[in-house]
Amino acid sequence: LADNAQAQRPRGPGGFVGVSFIAADPIGELGSFIDQGFGVELAGGAPMAAGGHVRLRADLGVVVYGHERIRDCSYGCRVGSDLTTTNSIVHGGIGPELVFSSGNFQPYVHATAGMSYFVTSSSLDDRDGFGPYLETTNYSDLVFGWKVGAGLRFQIGGDRKPVYLDLGLDRHGNGIANYLTEGDIVDQADGSVTIYPNRSEADLMSFRFGLTVGLPN
């Protein structure tokens, strides 16, 4: 009877993997240079203690906050292409996640520490939809980054591998960073390129909306 009771006892939260859409807003000084950004984030976690209510979480995401496209042509415009410049922030970190419930509704808080990579790159794309064929990094800066956040998972399906709708709000701290925005790369008449980098605090608030799949214990 004791063994049967133990087998029927509800298990705590297990591991998870998930993907989310991100809408990011700059805060503080960064808001003077850029507007909103959008991107995706991958996350995963494994139970560590307290019956799975304490997890080790890792995430990796990218936010695009600027985009420029210039029509270009070569050899008398017989060969057409688009010159595309993208301003992005790639962030990743690892840290604890605390889950307050193991039912269909799982509120949680988390904190991670890692790195944030501010990068501006340009590429040539053909106009037939086959993607970029030349790409270069114009400017980049790697800084220490941390994140704290909270969220709520709603189970929408599954049993042994439950599927959750995952909503969350995060605060990204990046300290002082160097980065480019739209218009900071200027093509000169002699063919040279002049870059005007910005330097400021680079913190963000982001809203996450995605799906998470729970892994069995």
C-alpha positions as CSV (number, residue, x, y, z in Angstrom):
1,L,0.0,0.0,0.0
2,A,2.8,2.4,0.8
3,D,4.4,1.7,-2.6
4,N,1.1,2.3,-4.4
5,A,0.6,5.6,-2.5
6,Q,4.1,6.7,-3.4
7,A,3.5,5.8,-7.1
8,Q,0.3,7.8,-7.1
9,R,1.7,10.9,-5.4
10,P,1.8,13.8,-7.9
11,R,5.3,14.5,-9.2
12,G,6.9,17.9,-9.1
13,P,7.8,19.9,-12.1
14,G,10.3,18.2,-14.4
15,G,12.6,19.5,-17.1
16,F,11.4,21.6,-20.0
17,V,12.3,23.0,-23.4
18,G,10.6,26.0,-25.0
19,V,10.6,28.7,-27.7
20,S,9.2,32.2,-27.3
21,F,8.6,35.3,-29.4
22,I,10.2,38.4,-27.8
23,A,9.1,42.0,-27.9
24,A,11.7,44.2,-26.3
25,D,11.7,47.8,-25.2
26,P,14.8,49.8,-24.4
27,I,14.9,51.5,-21.0
28,G,17.1,54.3,-19.7
29,E,19.8,55.7,-22.0
30,L,19.3,53.1,-24.6
31,G,15.8,54.4,-25.3
32,S,17.4,57.6,-26.7
33,F,19.0,55.7,-29.5
34,I,16.7,52.8,-30.5
35,D,13.1,51.9,-30.6
36,Q,11.5,48.5,-30.0
37,G,13.1,45.2,-31.0
38,F,11.7,41.8,-31.8
39,G,13.2,38.3,-31.8
40,V,13.1,34.8,-30.5
41,E,14.4,33.0,-27.5
42,L,15.1,29.3,-26.8
43,A,15.1,28.1,-23.2
44,G,15.5,24.8,-21.3
45,G,15.6,23.7,-17.7
46,A,16.3,20.7,-15.6
47,P,15.1,19.9,-12.0
48,M,17.7,20.4,-9.4
49,A,16.1,20.4,-5.9
50,A,12.8,20.6,-3.9
51,G,11.1,18.0,-6.0
52,G,11.7,19.9,-9.2
53,H,10.5,23.3,-7.9
54,V,14.1,24.5,-8.2
55,R,15.5,24.2,-11.7
56,L,18.7,25.1,-13.5
57,R,17.6,27.2,-16.5
58,A,19.6,28.2,-19.6
59,D,18.4,30.4,-22.4
60,L,19.6,31.8,-25.7
61,G,17.9,34.6,-27.7
62,V,18.3,37.2,-30.3
63,V,16.6,40.6,-30.6
64,V,16.7,42.6,-33.9
65,Y,16.3,46.4,-33.2
66,G,17.4,47.9,-36.6
67,H,17.2,47.0,-40.2
68,E,18.2,48.8,-43.4
69,R,17.9,47.6,-47.0
70,I,19.5,49.3,-50.0
71,R,18.9,48.3,-53.6
72,D,22.2,47.6,-55.3
73,C,23.2,46.6,-58.8
74,S,26.4,45.5,-60.5
75,Y,27.7,45.3,-64.1
76,G,25.3,47.9,-65.4
77,C,22.5,46.6,-63.2
78,R,22.5,43.2,-65.0
79,V,23.1,41.6,-61.6
80,G,20.8,43.0,-59.0
81,S,21.1,42.5,-55.3
82,D,20.0,44.0,-51.9
83,L,22.4,45.3,-49.4
84,T,20.9,44.5,-46.0
85,T,22.2,45.8,-42.7
86,T,20.9,44.3,-39.4
87,N,21.4,45.5,-35.8
88,S,21.0,42.7,-33.3
89,I,21.6,41.7,-29.7
90,V,22.3,38.1,-29.0
91,H,22.0,37.1,-25.3
92,G,22.5,33.9,-23.4
93,G,22.7,32.9,-19.8
94,I,22.3,30.3,-17.1
95,G,20.8,30.4,-13.6
96,P,18.1,29.2,-11.2
97,E,14.4,29.1,-11.8
98,L,11.9,28.7,-8.9
99,V,8.5,27.2,-9.8
100,F,5.7,27.7,-7.3
101,S,3.3,25.1,-8.4
102,S,3.2,21.7,-10.2
103,G,-0.3,21.9,-11.5
104,N,-1.9,23.2,-14.7
105,F,-0.8,26.8,-13.8
106,Q,2.9,27.2,-13.0
107,P,4.0,30.7,-11.8
108,Y,7.8,31.0,-11.7
109,V,10.6,33.5,-11.3
110,H,14.2,33.1,-12.7
111,A,17.5,34.8,-12.9
112,T,20.4,34.2,-15.3
113,A,23.9,35.5,-15.9
114,G,25.9,35.3,-19.1
115,M,26.9,37.5,-22.0
116,S,25.2,39.9,-24.5
117,Y,26.6,40.4,-28.0
118,F,25.7,43.6,-29.7
119,V,26.4,43.1,-33.4
120,T,25.8,44.9,-36.7
121,S,26.3,43.0,-39.9
122,S,25.7,43.6,-43.6
123,S,25.0,41.1,-46.4
124,L,24.2,40.9,-50.1
125,D,21.0,39.1,-51.0
126,D,20.0,38.0,-54.5
127,R,16.5,39.0,-55.5
128,D,15.5,35.5,-56.4
129,G,15.0,34.4,-52.8
130,F,18.0,32.2,-52.4
131,G,19.4,34.1,-49.3
132,P,22.6,36.0,-48.6
133,Y,25.8,35.1,-50.4
134,L,28.2,37.6,-48.8
135,E,28.1,38.8,-45.2
136,T,30.4,40.8,-43.0
137,T,30.4,42.0,-39.4
138,N,30.6,45.8,-39.4
139,Y,30.8,46.3,-35.6
140,S,30.3,44.3,-32.4
141,D,30.7,44.4,-28.7
142,L,30.6,41.6,-26.1
143,V,29.5,42.5,-22.6
144,F,28.4,40.8,-19.4
145,G,24.7,40.4,-19.3
146,W,22.2,39.4,-16.6
147,K,18.4,38.8,-16.6
148,V,15.7,38.5,-14.0
149,G,12.1,37.7,-14.8
150,A,8.8,36.1,-13.9
151,G,6.2,34.3,-15.8
152,L,3.2,31.9,-15.9
153,R,2.7,28.7,-17.8
154,F,-0.8,27.5,-18.6
155,Q,-1.1,23.8,-19.6
156,I,-3.0,23.6,-22.9
157,G,-2.4,19.9,-23.8
158,G,-0.4,16.7,-23.4
159,D,-0.1,14.4,-20.4
160,R,3.3,12.8,-19.9
161,K,4.8,15.6,-21.9
162,P,2.5,18.5,-21.2
163,V,2.4,21.5,-23.5
164,Y,2.2,25.0,-21.8
165,L,1.5,28.5,-23.1
166,D,4.3,30.5,-21.6
167,L,4.0,34.2,-20.8
168,G,6.8,36.2,-19.2
169,L,8.3,39.6,-18.5
170,D,12.1,40.0,-18.2
171,R,14.5,42.7,-17.2
172,H,17.9,42.6,-19.2
173,G,20.9,44.3,-17.7
174,N,23.8,44.9,-20.0
175,G,25.8,47.7,-18.3
176,I,27.6,50.0,-20.7
177,A,27.8,48.8,-24.4
178,N,29.0,50.0,-27.7
179,Y,26.6,49.5,-30.6
180,L,25.4,50.9,-33.9
181,T,21.9,52.0,-34.9
182,E,20.2,52.7,-38.3
183,G,22.2,55.3,-40.1
184,D,25.4,54.9,-38.2
185,I,27.2,53.4,-41.2
186,V,27.9,56.0,-43.9
187,D,29.1,55.1,-47.4
188,Q,31.5,57.8,-48.7
189,A,31.8,58.9,-52.3
190,D,35.3,57.5,-52.6
191,G,34.0,54.0,-51.6
192,S,35.2,54.1,-48.0
193,V,32.9,53.5,-45.1
194,T,32.6,55.7,-41.9
195,I,31.1,54.2,-38.7
196,Y,29.7,56.3,-35.9
197,P,29.3,54.0,-32.8
198,N,27.2,54.8,-29.8
199,R,28.1,54.1,-26.2
200,S,25.6,54.1,-23.4
201,E,23.8,52.0,-20.8
202,A,22.0,49.2,-22.8
203,D,19.2,47.8,-20.6
204,L,16.0,46.3,-21.9
205,M,12.6,45.1,-20.8
206,S,11.1,42.2,-22.8
207,F,7.8,40.4,-23.0
208,R,7.8,36.7,-23.9
209,F,5.0,34.7,-25.6
210,G,5.7,31.1,-26.5
211,L,5.2,27.4,-26.0
212,T,7.0,25.1,-23.5
213,V,7.1,21.3,-23.5
214,G,7.5,19.6,-20.1
215,L,9.8,16.6,-19.9
216,P,8.9,13.6,-17.8
217,N,10.7,13.1,-14.5
